[in-house]
Each structure stands twice: as C-alpha cells, then as structure tokens.
Amino acid sequence: MDQNQTEFAEVTRHVFNPQERPEWYRVNLFLMDFGSTAENLGLRPEDLVQIGGTAIFFHAYKAFGPKAVVNFRGTHDMDLISFHRGSAQRVLDAMVSDKDSFVANYAMESSFIPNKRKISVFLDNKTNPGVPTGLGIDYWEAEKGQLRFNDRIMTKDKLVLDPPVQLELLTLNPNKTRGLVSVTSLRDSFIIKMDVLDYSRHGLRSKDKMDILAMLPICDAIGYDFVFLIDALKEVNSPSAVRTRLRALEALYTKPGREVSLLQGPLRPTPQQLEKALRKISSALRAFPEDS
C-alpha cells in the first residue's frame, strides 16, 4: 500500500483523555449548526458524510438521544468525505456569513494524502471566554465518483458495505432536529475503526477502544446482535485480517482497561454485554484458525 494514500499513516501512539466538557459542548454546538446549515442549503446525504468519531457519536445519539451528548468522549476534530466538490466550503461560507453563527472564519490547506485537505475552523469565543476557539476537519473529496480511503474504494452508493445513512435526530426541542446528519452506517463505522490495525504498529488507539466498547450498548439499544458487526468484518477482509481483528476485539473485551472506566452513562458496556460479545467472538474465531 502506498503510504501517501493511507490515512492511518498518520496514526501515532497516544493516550486519549475525554475532552473537557465546555470544549466538547462547543464542538457539539458546531456540529448542530453545521447540520442545520447543510440542510438549509439543500445538500444531499452523499455531499457531506461524517466518518470516524463523530459518526459513532451520532449513532449513539440515535440510540440514546441527548444523553449521548453529556456522555460522549468528545473530539477535537471531525472527519468528512464528500462526493460533491466544494460542499464543505459552501456550508462553512454560509456559517461565516451568518451573524448568528459563532464560526468566525476557516482556512484550508493541502495534505500529503491525495484528495484530502485539512480545514481549520475558528470559533468566536466572546460568549465562552477561556474555551478553545477552534477545531480541525480532515476533508476528503471524491474524484470521478470514487474516493480512496485507506485500502478501500468508496462510492456514494457503497462506502464499504452501505451507502451513507441519513439520521433523523431530534433535539430537546421536539420541533427541531440536528439538521442534515449523514454518516457511515454502523457496520461501516465499525469496519473503518478496525482498519486502524492495518496501519498502526501499536494497535487500537485509546479513542478507538472507547468507540468500539461503546458499540456494544449502541447495538443493544437499537436491537442489533453483535454478530451483525462480526459478519461485516468477515465480508470485507481476508481471513488473516479477520483473525487479527477478532483477536484485537477479544483482547479489548476481555481486559477493557482504563477505556471502559472513562465511558459514562449508557455508553459504558455492562459486564454482561462484554461477556456476550466474547462468546460471539470465540465462536467466530473457530472458523479462522491460526494456521489457515
């Protein structure tokens, strides 16, 4: 694999600590404003698709409602893919020009990865002195209807296994939604999270572990059996890659470590959920012996 085409070439080993709540709430407000602006502009789900941590957050919001906001780990950045060039700029330009928005400005720069750019968003801190005033966006745009993300070719109709999912998310105000929220499907989100194992010498990062642990209660809340995610891994990976992923899951769910203690409220898996998932993983591993 050409490193210049690999997003996870940027992976470094670090310990993740949950974001300070005032900072995360400000990012959450940006996400809500971003979705509302995209909807008002008439954008389509494939125009701006959130992947990575923010996709997991929105799936948690679908499962648990506003409780997900106060219990999510937080994030300092977001990852976006687009199948319509200029979509992110359209939304951010509209936010900057809106006198009621707290987005003061933004800047774009190129990346060493083809079709990827980095966006720095600058937030007005007049109403929140002392709170960090920016966040970063990693932004990929498709070329000729296709986008290479790590070792996968994505199209608007099939990111990994599924097309983008548009989530209808209500806020505390029953007459208001979070706008256009387009994300990778739950199983695509899981596949992409596990792909880090192909590019990181240190395995799953702390924030990946937190998200993968949180997927257990999310699955339970929306009525999905964890086998649904295991089957997705088997469908898109080689036998050796499946085995590597299952072993990593087995290790994480056996000894979840500090990451499980950092999860709060409904996003923290119960011992029963962990044990149930481990039984499913053990069963799946029997089909992928080490010498296969």
Secondary structure, 3 states (H helix, E strand, C coil): CCHHHCHHHHCCCCCCCCCCHHHHHHHHHHHHHHHHHHHHCCCCHHHCEEECHHHHHHHHHHHHCCHHHHHCCCCCEEEEEECCCCHHHHHHHHHHHCCCCCEEEEEEEECCCCCEEEEEEEECCCCCCCCCCEEEEEEEECECCEEEECCEEEECCECCCCCCEEECCECCCCCCECCCEEECCHHHHHHHHHHHHHCCCCCCCHHHHHHHHHHHHHHHHHCCCCHHHHHHHHHHCCHHHHHHHHHHHHHHHHCCHHHHHHCCHHHCCCHHHHHHHHHHHHHHHCCCCCCC
